[in-house]
Amino acid sequence: MIFFLQIVLLLLCLGVINSFVIYPVIVYLIGKKHQTKKTNSVFTPNVSILIAAYNEEKVIAQRIKNIAAQNYDQSKIEVFVGSDASSDETNSILLKLCDEYSWLKVYLSDQRRGKAGILNELIGQVKGEILVFTDANTEFSADTLKNLVNDFADPKVGGVCGKLVFVDEDKERGDGVEEINYWKYETAIKNAEGKCGISLAANGGIFAIRKELFKIIPTRKAVTDDLFISLSVVSQGWKFTYRNDALAYENTGKNLEAEYMRKVRFSATNFQTLVDFKSLLLNKNKFLSYAFLSHKVSRWFLPFILISIFILSWYLSESSLAVFGFFILQLFFYFLAVLGYLFSKLKIRIFIFSLPYFFVISNIAVIQGFIKFLTRKHSVIWQSTER
């Protein structure tokens, strides 16, 4: 029995190592050898930019002006903004902007539909062959749109993800720094996946797909819209690439509490989305299945794997000196996380403490999100995080 449990412990540890080390290395090496070839000519199709907005009076005007400043043929752009029953000045601002920009179309919902419901509504009105999805609080660099859609010159490409860069404007904060560092790690993996044509989760603030590949987003059950759209494209056998030069910028959350609740909400909807695409685990493209398992399924079940590893190593600690040492190492890591929490209350950031704290709190958010998923307490109606 002890030997069997030791094997289980070893396999669980290998699963974590595979997700964070082995898979990223493999996808990087494969991507380096088989990256999607970039076209030299500039491809400028008709594009429809879609934005779902709820109470975005602080940023919506700047967002539209930012799109107007794109280095792209404006005659080939149409922008659809759906206001999800906004209760602030978002609607009036949008209506005024319509007088200034002929390509701006506004849909004002009189009841909350959620982001998925708004996007589904907008899709029926668009005319562009390429759909570009972005957020009200996102800023594009001047060449973002041009670079983003250029990959569609390849007829095998069904979707393209841009590079989302998080900016922490509050220099006094310490918690936002680790989010930015972790995002840099995730971005490197997304870039490698894109070279293989299997970007599994587009950045919600900057990605595009061919219009004919759009699948209606479920609204009776809450899913993560950008993840749902990405997985629906790759599940249809199309390539989903990544463009490092299609830059978009967003501020990090104003505080850790707001970011925590955002992670809880996304965790709940991500679990539902993964269930909807469980067939990808047995896809005919075995590398796609491996990527889905390693970068998505394993990551979202990580806290439960870590708990199992902790309990098993505690139970088996007397059976082996190596296991005992491994158990002590875990205790030390979680002790650092506790210190990181205490230092965060004092607004002190020390990397050796803040990183374990960020890691632990992120996984706790996933657990809470999983509970919401199981109890069906997550909603399609969202409250945007202040950034």
Secondary structure as GFF3:
##gff-version 3
##sequence-region A 1 387
A	DSSP	alpha_helix	2	17	.	.	.	ID=ss1
A	DSSP	pi_helix	18	22	.	.	.	ID=ss2
A	DSSP	alpha_helix	23	34	.	.	.	ID=ss3
A	DSSP	beta_strand	47	53	.	.	.	ID=ss4
A	DSSP	alpha_helix	60	68	.	.	.	ID=ss5
A	DSSP	three_ten_helix	74	76	.	.	.	ID=ss6
A	DSSP	beta_strand	77	84	.	.	.	ID=ss7
A	DSSP	alpha_helix	90	100	.	.	.	ID=ss8
A	DSSP	beta_strand	104	109	.	.	.	ID=ss9
A	DSSP	alpha_helix	114	123	.	.	.	ID=ss10
A	DSSP	beta_strand	130	134	.	.	.	ID=ss11
A	DSSP	beta_strand	139	140	.	.	.	ID=ss12
A	DSSP	alpha_helix	144	149	.	.	.	ID=ss13
A	DSSP	three_ten_helix	150	153	.	.	.	ID=ss14
A	DSSP	beta_strand	157	167	.	.	.	ID=ss15
A	DSSP	alpha_helix	175	196	.	.	.	ID=ss16
A	DSSP	beta_strand	206	210	.	.	.	ID=ss17
A	DSSP	three_ten_helix	211	213	.	.	.	ID=ss18
A	DSSP	alpha_helix	225	235	.	.	.	ID=ss19
A	DSSP	beta_strand	239	251	.	.	.	ID=ss20
A	DSSP	alpha_helix	256	276	.	.	.	ID=ss21
A	DSSP	three_ten_helix	278	282	.	.	.	ID=ss22
A	DSSP	alpha_helix	286	291	.	.	.	ID=ss23
A	DSSP	pi_helix	292	297	.	.	.	ID=ss24
A	DSSP	alpha_helix	298	300	.	.	.	ID=ss25
A	DSSP	alpha_helix	302	315	.	.	.	ID=ss26
A	DSSP	alpha_helix	321	345	.	.	.	ID=ss27
A	DSSP	alpha_helix	351	375	.	.	.	ID=ss28
###
